[in-house]
Amino acid sequence: MKVHESRENYLEAILMLQKKHGYVRSVDVANHLGFSRPSVSVAMGNLRRLGLVEMDEHGLLTLTPNGLREAEQVLERHLLITGWLVGLGVREETAAEDACRIEHVISQESFDCIRRHVEKRAASRERA
């Protein structure tokens, strides 16, 4: 896994857990991603040094504005690509797994075109 992809996976996991539980600890990230606690601890240290994550005195993780922006972009790609693949007939589980890989390598240009396509199809269904 590339460093950039790993970073995006951690940020996305923190955002998803924050939305689900209202708080996030390193152990929650470890459980969510299936990684060891020491691996997550090292990753959180790296994300803190990059200014993407903060940790309070109780061990609760918070995304910084830059971390939140990056996490929201990754999550948007994941959700849109998953929905698009499901709409093409791909099973939900397969679509989510594929989206998790695609979201890290797709160009902004290609993603924007897929987004426009999905939005155009949704608008045409609403008119029908």
C-alpha positions in Angstrom: 0.0 0.0 0.0 1.4 3.4 -0.9 1.9 6.0 1.8 -0.7 8.4 0.3 -3.3 5.6 0.1 -2.6 4.5 3.6 -3.0 8.1 4.8 -6.3 8.4 2.9 -7.6 5.2 4.4 -6.8 6.4 8.0 -8.4 9.8 7.4 -11.5 8.2 5.8 -11.8 5.7 8.7 -11.5 8.5 11.3 -14.2 10.5 9.5 -16.6 7.5 9.2 -16.1 6.6 12.9 -16.6 10.2 13.9 -19.9 10.3 12.0 -21.0 7.0 13.4 -20.0 7.3 17.1 -19.3 11.0 17.6 -15.8 10.2 18.9 -12.8 8.3 17.7 -9.9 6.6 19.5 -6.9 4.9 18.0 -8.3 1.5 19.1 -11.5 2.2 17.1 -9.4 2.9 14.0 -7.4 -0.3 14.6 -10.6 -2.3 14.9 -12.3 -0.7 11.9 -9.3 -1.2 9.6 -8.2 -4.5 11.0 -4.7 -3.2 11.9 -2.7 -3.7 15.0 -2.9 -1.0 17.7 0.9 -0.3 17.4 0.6 0.2 13.6 -2.3 2.6 14.1 -0.3 4.4 16.9 2.6 5.0 14.5 0.2 6.2 11.7 -1.6 8.6 14.1 1.8 10.1 15.0 2.6 10.6 11.4 -0.8 12.2 10.7 -0.3 14.5 13.7 3.1 15.5 12.4 1.5 16.3 9.0 -1.1 18.5 10.8 -4.0 16.3 9.7 -5.1 14.8 13.1 -5.0 16.0 16.7 -5.2 13.9 19.8 -6.5 15.3 23.1 -5.5 14.3 26.6 -8.1 11.6 26.7 -6.8 10.0 23.5 -9.7 11.2 21.3 -8.7 11.9 17.7 -10.0 14.9 15.8 -9.4 15.8 12.1 -7.8 19.2 11.6 -9.4 21.4 8.9 -6.9 20.0 6.4 -7.4 16.4 7.5 -11.2 16.9 7.4 -11.0 18.3 3.8 -8.9 15.3 2.6 -11.1 12.8 4.5 -14.3 14.3 3.0 -12.8 14.1 -0.5 -11.9 10.4 -0.1 -15.3 9.5 1.4 -17.1 11.4 -1.4 -15.1 9.4 -4.0 -15.8 6.1 -2.1 -19.5 6.7 -1.8 -20.1 8.0 -5.3 -18.0 5.2 -7.0 -19.7 2.5 -4.9 -23.1 3.8 -5.8 -22.1 4.1 -9.5 -20.9 0.5 -9.6 -24.0 -0.8 -7.8 -26.1 1.1 -10.4 -24.2 -0.8 -13.1 -25.2 -4.1 -11.5 -22.1 -4.8 -9.3 -22.9 -6.5 -6.0 -22.8 -4.0 -3.1 -19.9 -5.7 -1.3 -17.8 -6.0 -4.5 -18.6 -2.4 -5.4 -17.5 -1.1 -2.0 -14.2 -3.1 -2.2 -13.5 -1.9 -5.7 -14.4 1.6 -4.8 -11.9 1.5 -1.9 -9.1 0.7 -4.4 -10.3 3.1 -7.2 -10.8 6.1 -4.9 -7.0 6.3 -4.4 -5.9 6.2 -8.0 -8.6 7.9 -10.0 -7.7 11.3 -11.5 -9.8 14.3 -10.5 -10.8 14.6 -14.2 -12.2 11.1 -14.4 -13.9 11.4 -11.0 -15.5 14.7 -12.1 -16.8 13.1 -15.2 -18.3 10.1 -13.3 -19.9 12.6 -10.8 -21.5 14.6 -13.7 -22.7 11.3 -15.3 -24.2 10.1 -12.0 -25.9 13.5 -11.3 -27.2 13.7 -14.9 -28.8 10.2 -14.6 -30.3 11.1 -11.2 -31.8 14.3 -12.6 -33.3 12.5 -15.6 -34.8 9.9 -13.3 -36.4 12.6 -11.1 -38.0 14.2 -14.2 -39.4 10.9 -15.4 
